[in-house]
Amino acid sequence: MPTIGVLALQGDVREHQRMLQEAGATAVAVRRPAELDAVDALVIPGGESTTMWKLADTFDLLQPLRVRIKEGLPAYGSCAGMIMLADRIEDGIAGQQTIGGIDMVVRRNAFGRQVDSFESDLDFAGQQVHAVFIRAPWVESIGADVEVLGRCEPGDRIVAVRQGPLLATSFHPELTGDVRVHRYFVDMVREL
C-alpha cells in the first residue's frame, strides 16, 4: 500500500485524503520537508495557486518539492495543483512561481470567476466521470511528451494531462465521491 502525501498548506486536504484511502493508499498530510521525504507520491490539492506558492516558499517547501518532482516523485495536482505542476502559467500574478514538472502552459481562472463554476460529464482516460470546475484553469498548450487524458466544453479545452509520473486535472474529483481519478493515480504510483 503506497503512502501518498497531500500537500496540506491550503485547499481540499481532507477530501483528497479520504479519496486516496478509498483508492487503496495510506494518506498523510505534508507540511514540512521531512514529511515530504517520507512519502511515495504527492497530491497537490485545489485551492489558490498564489497562496500555495507563497506558503510553500514560507515553509521552505518550494525547493524540496521541485527537487523531489525532478527526481521522479509521482504527483497529482487538481485545479490549483495543476497550476503548481505547470512549467509555465498565463494570467499569474507578477513573480508567481510553480513547482513545475509538466511541459505545459496553464491559464489561471480560465473558465471564469467563482460565479462561473460548473459541473460537467467528460471522458477521463477512457472513463466517463462527473467533473466539478471551480475557478478552474485549462491547458493552453502541451509539449510532445504530455498525454491528454481529458477535454471539456466549451471549446474542447484540455482539462486532464499526464507526463510520466505526473498527473493533473483542472477539475476537483475529490468533491464528487467518485474515486476513479484517485484510483488511476494510486495505480500509477504502484506501477512506477
Beta strands, then each sheet from edge to edge (+ up, - down):
strand 1: 3-7
strand 2: 26-30
strand 3: 41-44
strand 4: 75-78
strand 5: 86-90
strand 6: 102-107
strand 7: 118-124
strand 8: 127-133
strand 9: 138-142
strand 10: 147-152
strand 11: 157-163
strand 12: 166-169
sheet 1: 2+ 1+ 3+ 4+ 12+ 11- 10+
sheet 2: 5+ 6+ 9-
sheet 3: 7+ 8-
end
